[in-house]
């Protein structure tokens, strides 16, 4: 039977752990009471009550907190009315009879009161927060329904100006203001299609994010006081509304250009309508995006309400269990007295959360599920996919096949002397880069699966941090299955290719095989049908697109996390570039594997590929600095600039192996390494805190053994020094230098896998410190006061 403490720890919300009842601290208090009772049993002769103590005990019958008649019992719990609703009522326990003599009992009940007050205060705070969210979402829903009804009326021919637009098939809905024409023209100017992604707040950032774009964007009224930085203002049903709808396409990158379009072009469509005054267009697409944002807000609100229900039930159960243990240890009947107080306290007696959850269900079923409750519950209560035993079976099957094929490949390569220096240069220049590329890629993917497994074991909410859908994100078993299946295919194809070569086939006859293998993986990646984890492949492609266009897109956690992974995959990207050039130029037919190396454009592109991941990451830092205004992002940008300078010095040293360039390599690489190590330990991992209760670590640690953190810091330091191979030219004896390069690249991938765990652990600790368990969804409509 599982102990309640482990069951309690396994079911609590990780981000709210500090707000739950400290069950372990109360258990320690019980142990002190038990030890105290054992001591008292040995010296029974000292248990008589003295006269002064009896006088003090009688004086305690007169309470400072109420004048009500007291029932005789071991304890009396007083309720102090709070001066403000934020703090809530406070509880304090008074010990009666001879029970008050033990200091351990006093400490225990003081701790118990503290936990009860803490739970009530946190519950009240979160309840008020979710009630405010609920009221806001209800208003948003009312506005959306009004806009929809007006849109349908205009669609049926009431007040819609005819527009011959074949490109945009969405129907526009017009809203006329009663303001003068000059003001309406200014409002109409701001209502033009200028989509931005301004108000989406990143839930895991350390501080509130600033508005992205549009500080120059203003909506002026006659008094000059009405402004907006985030959207357009319309007048609907007598209300001034600001519309904040983020764009979902590349049009966000052109939003700044739209502001530069002359006024007559912006108002061209309105002038065609031929109506007086300003006319605001809200098309069907905007309404759809607004509906999607409100729907997401209801889903997150319902999730938060569910967490609050779990919070209530677990805390109630924890109080019940600890009071039962207390009665068992002390043989006192405390449970009925204190449990009655707990049951009547705010966190257990308030029914606002239950009512709001029922109301959210009704609204969601009616407005987003077409009165289909089962369909609505798929969004509000998504069911976790059951882990199939077939996945585990196939992981074992493909692992066995991979080991057998890899052993056969290694034996055949050793017999033929494939990897010895100056041997089989054609194979090492053309086929080995394909094997190296896939090995680094799937090693990285395998380590990501290990990260997910470790995050789950330590209860780090990685899906919330990355904003992944719980029902669609990859589990660690899925990742292991993909890795074993893919590498079995790769090694099998490589073994087939090597077997054909040993049987006398020429390179011209079999060289297309590695190219077909690469083409097959690329086709699977972009395969549009629901086959082989389509949602994950689509999300991956979207993240890559955001990284490539990083200065133009708002940066979220998953984007810069993935860009950091690419910084550790520069050798893989260079291999991919070379193999692509080799097959696109048709060099595989003539076996002219040096053609790409002799081409100037390819050499320039190869240098650019070495810098691109660092450039993308630097541009992300610049974009985050622009959005948030925090100088720490500029300091982080400097880290990637130093990495680019060090990489440039290495490239120059490879071309001109002089002492001057060697000194520059040492200086630049040393400076970049120190920069990176500081940022790894202090910023990304949150370690090296001088005043921490854990020496040179941080206060909150997810792993119980501190030595693991010290070991990881030392290992990260060693693996960061891999650049010394460039200076020392160290290589394994009788092994081709390309094999050595693959080994060093694999060490960097392993270092990145280690970095990933502690990076998300630090992010999780920050979220838990601010009690962030649900996302803050941006809402499309802001009501503007007339006096603004």
Secondary structure, 3 states (H helix, E strand, C coil): CCCHHHHHHHHCCHHHHHHCCCHHHHHHHHHHHHHHHHHHHHCHHHCCCCHHHHHHHHHCCCCCCCCCCCCCCCEEEEEECCCCCCCCCEEEEEECHHHHHCHHHHHHHHHHHHHHHHHHHHHHHHHHHHHHHHHHHHHHHHHHHHHHHHHHHHHCCCCCCCCCCCCCCCCEEEEECCCCHHHHHHHHHHCCCCCCCCCCCCCCCCCCCCCCCCCCCCCCCCCCCCCCCCCEEEEECCEEEEECCCCCCHHHHHHHHHCCCCHHHHCHHHHHHCCCCCEEEEEHHHHHHHHHHHHHHHHHHHHHHHHHHHHHHHHHHHHHHHHHHHHHHHCCCCHHHHHHHHHHCHHHHCCHHHHHHHHHHHHHHHHHCCCCHHHHHHHHCCCCCCCCHHHHHHHHHHHHHHHHHHHHHHHHHHHHCCCCCCCCHHHHHHCHHHHHHHHHHHHHHHHHHHHHHHHHHCCCCHHHHCCCCCCCCCCHHHHHHHHHHHHHHHHHHHHHHHHHHHCCCCHHHHCHHHHHHHHHHHHHHCCCCCCCCHHHHHHHHHHHHHHHCCCCCCCCHHHHHHHHHHHCCHHHHHHHHHHHHHHHCCHHHHCCCCHHHHCHHHHHHHHHHHHHHHHHHHHHHHHHHHHHCCHHHHHHHHHHHHHHHHHHHHHHHHHCCCHHHHHHHHHHHHHHHHHHHHHHHHHHCCCCCCCCCCCCCCCCCCCCCHHHHHHHHHHHHHHHHHHHHHHHCCCCCCCCHHHHHHHHHHHHHHHHHHHHHHHHHHHHHHHHHCCCCCCCCCCCEEEECCCC
